[in-house]
Amino acid sequence: MPGVGIWRTKSVEQSIADTDEPETKLKKELTAKDLTVFGVAVVIGAGIFTLTARTAGNVAGPSISLAFVLAAIACGLAALCYAEFASTVPVAGSAYTFSYATFGEFAAWIIGWDLILEFALASAVVGKGWSLYLGNVIGASGSTTAHIGSISFDWGALLIIGAITLILAIGTKVSSRVSAIITAIKIAVVLLVIVVGAFYIKKENYSPFIPPSEGTESSASGIHQTLFSWLTGAGGSSYGAYGLLAAASLVFFAFIGFDVVATTAEETKNPQKSLPRGIFGSLAIVTVLYVAVTLVLTGMVKYTELKDGSPLVGDSSATLATAFEANGIGWAQTAINFGGLAGLTTVVMVMMLGQTRVLFAMSRDGLMPRSLAKTNAKGIPMRITLIVGGIVAVLAAFFPMGTLEEMVNIGTLFAFVLVCVGVIVLRRTRPDLPRGFRVPLVPFVPIVAVLACGWLMLNLSVETWIRFLVWMAIGVVVYFAYGHRKSVLGRKLKDGTAIPSANADPVLVKD
């Protein structure tokens, strides 16, 4: 077991052994089908109804479909690394657990602290988005805000977070079944959009497929501009090859979420086979749906009609409904509102599930209060589930999210980078481990994945980077004030009860 102090690593053998502790044992009941549903459920949200049209009109034109393919490839490279790790270390916690086995405790804490922020904000932001769609459906002009005296709160967000918390508290299998039903509804809406829209496609709208490049003056400056622009002084551009690449960076975030599948590794039957199938199955399904939607969208209307300020769009931003309304299909907005409600419901559910499992893993390791990791008779970490539900409900109901949405993206990409590098490290340090899935062409594929994620991180704002670094700094303080002293691994190493790696030098293990 190499490393000492903050660099002490937790052997894969120790991680797997910890899953058998009676008081913190999760129930194995998920299959590859369940994981695929979770993946599709969390990846397909409302973005497919809004992001595609806006990006096509302002950035890529008809080549938006190719941008989705490029983004899927970049995401797939990271997915390969997640699949290998999840099948090798089938333990709750995803990137946190993987980092503990490769980079050491401090790095694991940092990524765990990062994932806490990512999942909590993502759940809250999506919860508020769900509330907006609810307002549209019930005719509340998009408003679900209530007032008690001088206090205003979003009752729609409170409603969905409360309902999801209750479902998660009942059990993971129940969550999977509910998610499957709702996912089927939103996929049906997406397929309806594709089938109906296909009859209104005009081939001439695809020409030119990659429009000529147009320079643009970005309104963002200072800390609001991207880190890449801040470092290089480069201006923005629309269309052309650069526009295509910029669009790929934007739509990449429509794929974020598949990594949550890895957080359920400990609750999966036959994780060596089920986890890779769940990750790749969900990614393949959403890629096909995304590309199909974009092809229909850009075939229905000329891309220039989807541009901000065009006669069709006006002062607002283009959505999928814009293309349907231009073709006289007035009911599209209603269908999209229901699709958005269904889409965001499952996103909140799976994001909150991921949050609870990361906190569970950290608590079991003593880096968070260990009492939180206790499970009930059904194998559910009830305390963590209720705490996470309460915190997310408060964030969603009372706090405006604003630009904090980007922090979800930077947190996700940071985790991707560590996982990809971790595959290379674990291949060198533990070549003996049985792997249910192996990334091909190591280290080439992980390195390309790191470069792709790094490029996407550079396209996030300086403001987002500052907020991220501040959150990380707070995490460092918390680790040294609490986590380092309370670490279960630290205690086991001190008293000689830690289980070493199979290829490590013998370590005294007491009965």
MIVEXBA-564987 format. One record per residue (C-alpha): residue in three letters; y, z, x. Coordinates in steps of 0.5 Angstrom, whole numbers, padded with zeros to 4 digits, always signed. Each point is the difference from the previous one (the first is absolute). Last residue first. Layout:
# MIVEXBA-564987
alaYZX/...
***
This chain:
# MIVEXBA-564987
asp-0021+0027-0015/lys+0004-0001+0006/val+0002-0007+0003/leu+0001+0000+0008/val+0003-0007+0001/pro-0004-0006+0004/asp+0003-0005+0003/ala+0002-0006-0005/asn-0004-0006-0002/ala-0002+0004-0007/ser+0007+0002-0001/pro+0000+0008+0000/ile-0001+0004-0006/ala+0005+0006+0001/thr-0003+0007+0000/gly+0003+0002+0007/asp+0005+0006-0002/lys+0006-0004+0002/leu-0002-0007-0002/lys-0002+0003-0007/arg+0007+0003-0001/gly+0004-0006+0003/leu-0005-0004-0005/val+0002+0004-0006/ser+0008-0001+0002/lys+0004+0006-0002/arg+0004+0001+0006/his+0001-0008+0001/gly+0002-0001-0008/tyr+0005+0006-0001/ala+0006+0000+0004/phe-0002-0006+0005/tyr-0002-0004-0006/val+0006+0001-0004/val+0005-0001+0006/val-0004-0007+0001/gly+0001-0002-0007/ile+0007+0001-0001/ala+0001-0005+0006/met-0005-0004-0004/trp+0005+0000-0006/val+0006-0001+0004/leu-0003-0006+0003/phe-0002-0003-0006/arg+0007+0001-0003/ile+0003-0004+0006/trp-0005-0005+0000/thr+0002-0001-0008/glu+0007-0001+0002/val-0001-0005+0006/ser-0003-0004-0006/leu-0007-0003+0000/asn-0002-0007+0003/leu-0002+0003+0007/met-0005+0004-0004/leu-0003-0007-0002/trp+0000-0002+0007/gly-0004+0006+0002/cys-0005-0001-0005/ala-0001-0007+0002/leu-0001+0002+0008/val-0004+0006-0002/ala-0005-0005-0004/val+0000-0005+0006/ile-0002+0006+0004/pro-0005+0002-0004/val-0003-0007-0001/phe+0000-0001+0008/pro-0003+0006+0002/val-0005-0001-0003/leu-0003-0007-0002/pro-0003+0002-0007/val+0001+0007-0003/arg-0007+0003-0001/phe-0002+0003-0007/gly-0005+0005-0001/arg+0001+0003+0007/pro-0005+0005+0003/leu+0003+0003+0006/asp-0002-0001+0007/pro+0006-0004+0002/arg+0004+0007+0000/thr+0006+0000+0005/arg+0001-0008+0000/arg-0001-0002-0007/leu+0004+0006-0002/val+0006-0002+0004/ile+0000-0007-0003/val-0001+0002-0007/gly+0005+0006+0001/val+0005-0006+0002/cys-0001-0003-0007/val+0000+0007-0004/leu+0007+0002+0004/val+0003-0007-0002/phe-0002+0001-0007/ala+0003+0007-0001/phe+0007-0002+0003/leu-0001-0006-0005/thr-0001+0005-0006/gly+0006+0004+0002/ile+0005-0005+0001/asn-0002-0003-0007/val+0001+0006-0004/met+0006+0002+0004/glu+0003-0007-0003/glu-0001+0003-0007/leu+0005+0006+0002/thr+0006-0006-0001/gly+0001+0003-0007/met-0005+0006-0002/pro+0005+0004-0005/phe-0003+0007-0001/phe-0001+0004-0006/ala-0006-0003-0004/ala-0004-0004+0006/leu+0001+0005+0005/val-0002+0006-0004/ala-0006-0003-0003/val-0002-0002+0007/ile+0000+0007+0002/gly-0003+0003-0006/gly-0006-0005+0001/val-0001+0001+0007/ile+0000+0008-0001/leu-0005-0002-0006/thr-0005-0004+0004/ile+0001+0004+0006/arg-0003+0006-0004/met-0005-0003-0003/pro-0004-0003+0006/ile-0005-0003-0005/gly-0008+0001+0002/lys-0002+0001-0007/ala-0001+0007+0001/asn+0007+0001+0003/thr+0003-0002+0007/lys+0003+0004+0005/ala+0005-0004+0004/leu+0006+0004-0002/ser-0002+0006+0003/arg+0000-0003+0007/pro+0007+0000+0000/met+0002-0006+0004/leu-0002-0002+0007/gly-0006+0004-0001/asp-0005-0006+0000/arg-0002+0001-0007/ser+0008+0000-0002/met+0001-0006+0004/ala-0006-0004-0004/phe+0002+0003-0007/leu+0007-0003+0002/val-0002-0007+0001/arg-0005+0001-0006/thr+0006+0002-0005/gln+0004-0005+0003/gly-0005-0006-0001/leu-0001+0002-0007/met+0007+0000-0002/met+0001-0007+0003/val-0006-0002-0004/met+0002+0003-0007/val+0008-0003+0001/val-0003-0007+0002/thr-0004+0001-0006/thr+0005+0001-0005/leu+0005-0005+0003/gly-0004-0006-0001/ala-0001+0002-0008/leu+0007+0001-0001/gly+0002-0006+0004/gly-0005-0004-0004/phe+0003+0003-0006/asn+0007-0002+0002/ile-0003-0007+0002/ala-0003-0002-0007/thr+0006+0002-0003/gln+0005-0004+0005/ala-0005-0006-0001/trp+0001+0000-0008/gly+0006-0005+0001/ile-0004-0006+0003/gly+0005-0005-0001/asn-0001-0004+0007/ala+0006+0004+0003/glu-0002+0006-0003/phe-0007+0000+0004/ala+0003-0001+0006/thr+0005+0006-0001/ala-0006+0004-0002/leu-0003+0000+0007/thr+0007+0003+0002/ala+0006-0002+0003/ser+0006+0005+0002/ser+0006+0001-0004/asp+0007-0003+0000/gly-0002-0007-0003/val-0007-0002+0001/leu-0001-0006-0004/pro+0007-0003+0002/ser-0001+0002+0007/gly+0003+0006+0003/asp-0006+0003+0004/lys-0005-0006+0001/leu-0006-0001-0005/glu+0003-0006-0003/thr+0000-0003+0008/tyr-0007+0001+0000/lys-0001-0005-0006/val-0004+0002-0006/met-0007+0001-0002/gly-0003-0002+0006/thr+0003+0005+0004/leu-0003+0005-0005/val-0007-0003+0000/leu-0001+0000+0007/thr+0003+0007+0001/val-0005+0003-0005/ala-0006-0004+0003/val+0002+0003+0007/tyr+0001+0007-0003/leu-0007+0000-0004/val-0004-0003+0006/thr+0003+0005+0005/val-0001+0006-0005/ile-0008-0002-0001/ala-0001-0001+0008/leu+0004+0007+0002/ser-0004+0004-0006/gly-0007-0003+0003/phe+0002+0001+0007/ile+0001+0007-0001/gly-0005+0002-0005/arg-0005-0004+0004/pro+0002+0004+0007/leu-0001+0006-0004/ser-0006-0001-0003/lys-0005-0002+0006/gln+0001+0006+0004/pro+0003+0004-0005/asn-0007+0001-0003/lys+0002+0004-0006/thr+0008+0001+0000/glu+0003+0007-0001/glu+0001+0001+0008/ala+0003-0007+0000/thr+0005+0001-0005/thr+0006+0000+0005/ala-0002-0007+0002/val+0002-0003-0007/val+0007+0002+0001/asp+0000-0005+0006/phe+0000-0006-0006/gly+0007+0003-0002/ile+0005-0005+0004/phe-0001-0007-0003/ala+0006-0002-0003/phe+0004+0003+0006/phe-0002-0006+0004/val+0004-0004-0005/leu+0006+0002+0004/ser-0002-0002+0007/ala-0004-0006-0003/ala+0007-0002-0003/ala+0003+0001+0007/leu-0005-0005+0003/leu+0001-0005-0005/gly+0008+0000+0001/tyr-0001-0001+0007/ala-0004-0006-0001/gly+0005-0003-0005/tyr+0003+0004-0006/ser+0005+0005+0001/ser+0004+0003+0006/gly+0002+0007+0003/gly+0004+0001+0006/ala-0002+0002+0007/gly+0004+0006+0003/thr-0007+0001+0004/leu-0001+0008+0000/trp+0004+0001-0007/ser-0003-0007-0003/phe-0007+0003+0002/leu+0001+0007-0003/thr+0002-0003-0006/gln+0007+0001-0003/his+0002+0006-0004/ile+0002+0004+0006/gly+0006-0004+0002/ser+0000-0006-0004/ala-0003-0003-0006/ser+0003-0006-0004/ser-0004-0005+0004/glu+0004-0007+0001/thr-0005-0005-0001/gly-0002-0006+0003/glu-0004-0005-0003/ser-0007-0003+0002/pro-0003-0006-0003/pro-0005+0001-0006/ile-0007+0001+0002/phe-0004-0003-0006/pro+0006-0005-0001/ser-0003-0002-0005/tyr-0004+0005-0005/asn+0005-0001-0006/glu-0002-0007+0000/lys-0007+0002-0002/lys+0002+0003-0007/ile-0004+0006-0002/tyr+0001+0002-0007/phe-0008+0000-0002/ala-0001+0004+0006/gly+0005+0006-0003/val-0005+0001-0006/val-0006+0001+0005/ile+0004+0004+0005/val+0004+0005-0004/leu-0007+0001-0004/leu-0003+0002+0006/val+0005+0005+0002/val+0000+0003-0007/ala-0008+0000+0001/ile+0001+0003+0007/lys+0004+0006-0003/ile-0005+0001-0006/ala-0006+0001+0005/thr+0004+0004+0005/ile+0001+0005-0006/ile-0007+0000-0002/ala-0002+0001+0008/ser+0005+0005+0001/val-0003+0004-0006/arg-0007+0000+0003/ser+0002+0001+0007/ser+0004+0006-0002/val-0006+0003-0004/lys-0004-0001+0007/thr+0005+0004+0004/gly+0000+0006-0005/ile+0004+0004-0005/ala+0006+0002+0004/leu+0001-0008+0001/ile+0001-0001-0007/leu+0004+0006-0001/thr+0005-0002+0006/ile+0000-0007-0003/ala+0003+0002-0007/gly+0005+0005+0004/ile+0002-0006+0004/ile+0001-0005-0006/leu+0004+0005-0004/leu+0004+0003+0005/ala+0002-0007+0002/gly+0002-0002-0008/trp+0004+0007+0000/asp+0005-0002+0005/phe+0004+0006+0001/ser+0007+0002-0001/ile+0003+0007+0001/ser+0007+0002-0003/gly-0003+0002-0007/ile-0007-0002+0000/his+0001-0008+0000/ala-0005-0005-0001/thr-0001-0007+0004/thr-0005-0005-0002/ser+0005-0006+0001/gly-0003-0007+0000/ser+0004-0002-0006/ala-0004+0005-0004/gly-0004-0006-0004/ile-0006+0004+0001/val-0003-0006+0004/asn+0006+0000+0005/gly+0001+0008+0000/leu-0008+0000+0002/tyr+0002-0006+0006/leu+0005+0005+0003/ser-0005+0006-0001/trp-0005-0004+0004/gly+0005-0001+0006/lys+0002+0007+0000/gly-0007+0002+0001/val-0001-0006+0005/val+0006+0004+0004/ala-0003+0007-0001/ser-0007-0003+0002/ala+0002-0004+0006/leu+0005+0006+0003/ala-0006+0005+0000/phe-0005-0005+0003/glu+0004-0002+0006/leu+0003+0007+0001/ile-0007+0003+0000/leu-0002-0006+0004/asp+0005+0001+0006/trp-0002+0008+0000/gly-0007-0003+0001/ile+0002-0005+0005/ile+0004+0006+0004/trp-0006+0005-0001/ala-0005-0005+0003/ala+0004-0002+0006/phe+0001+0008+0001/glu-0008+0001-0001/gly-0002-0005+0005/phe+0000-0008+0001/thr-0007-0002-0002/ala-0004+0004-0005/tyr+0007+0004-0003/ser+0003-0007-0001/phe-0006-0003-0004/thr+0001+0007-0004/tyr+0007-0001-0001/ala-0001-0008-0001/ser-0005+0001-0006/gly+0000+0008-0002/ala-0007+0001-0003/val-0005-0002+0004/pro-0005-0006+0001/val+0001+0000+0008/thr-0003-0007+0002/ser+0000-0003-0007/ala+0007+0002-0001/phe+0002-0002+0007/glu-0003-0007+0000/ala+0003-0002-0007/tyr+0007+0003+0002/cys+0000-0005+0006/leu-0002-0006-0004/ala+0005+0002-0005/ala+0006+0000+0005/leu-0002-0007+0002/gly-0001-0002-0008/cys+0008+0002-0001/ala+0002-0005+0005/ile-0004-0005-0003/ala+0002+0002-0007/ala+0007+0000+0002/leu-0001-0008+0003/val-0003-0001-0007/phe+0005+0003-0004/ala+0005-0004+0004/leu-0004-0007-0001/ser+0002+0002-0008/ile+0007+0001+0002/ser+0000-0007+0003/pro+0003-0002-0007/gly+0007+0002+0002/ala+0000+0005+0006/val+0006+0005+0000/asn+0004+0000-0006/gly-0004-0003-0006/ala-0007+0002+0002/thr+0002+0007+0002/arg+0003+0001-0006/ala-0006-0003-0004/thr-0005+0003+0004/leu+0003+0007+0000/thr+0000+0001-0008/phe-0006-0001-0004/ile-0005+0001+0006/gly+0004+0006+0003/ala-0002+0004-0007/gly-0006+0003+0003/ile-0006-0004+0003/val-0002+0004+0007/val-0002+0007-0003/ala-0004-0003-0006/val-0003-0005+0004/gly-0002+0005+0006/phe-0003+0005-0005/val-0004-0005-0004/thr-0003-0002+0007/leu-0002+0007+0001/asp-0003+0001-0006/lys-0004-0006+0000/ala-0002+0002+0008/thr-0003+0006-0004/leu+0003+0007-0001/glu-0004+0007-0001/lys+0000+0004+0006/lys+0003+0007-0002/leu+0005+0003+0005/lys-0002+0006+0004/thr+0005+0005+0002/glu-0003+0007-0002/pro-0007-0002+0001/glu+0002-0003+0007/asp-0004-0007+0001/thr+0006-0004+0001/asp+0001+0004+0006/ala-0006-0003+0004/ile+0003-0007-0001/ser+0006+0002+0004/gln-0004+0004+0005/glu-0004-0006+0002/val+0006-0005+0000/ser+0003+0005+0005/lys+0006+0003-0001/thr+0005-0001+0006/arg+0004+0005+0004/trp+0007-0004+0002/ile+0004+0006-0003/gly-0003+0005+0004/val-0006-0003+0004/gly-0003-0007+0000/pro-0007-0003+0000/met-0006+0003-0004/
***
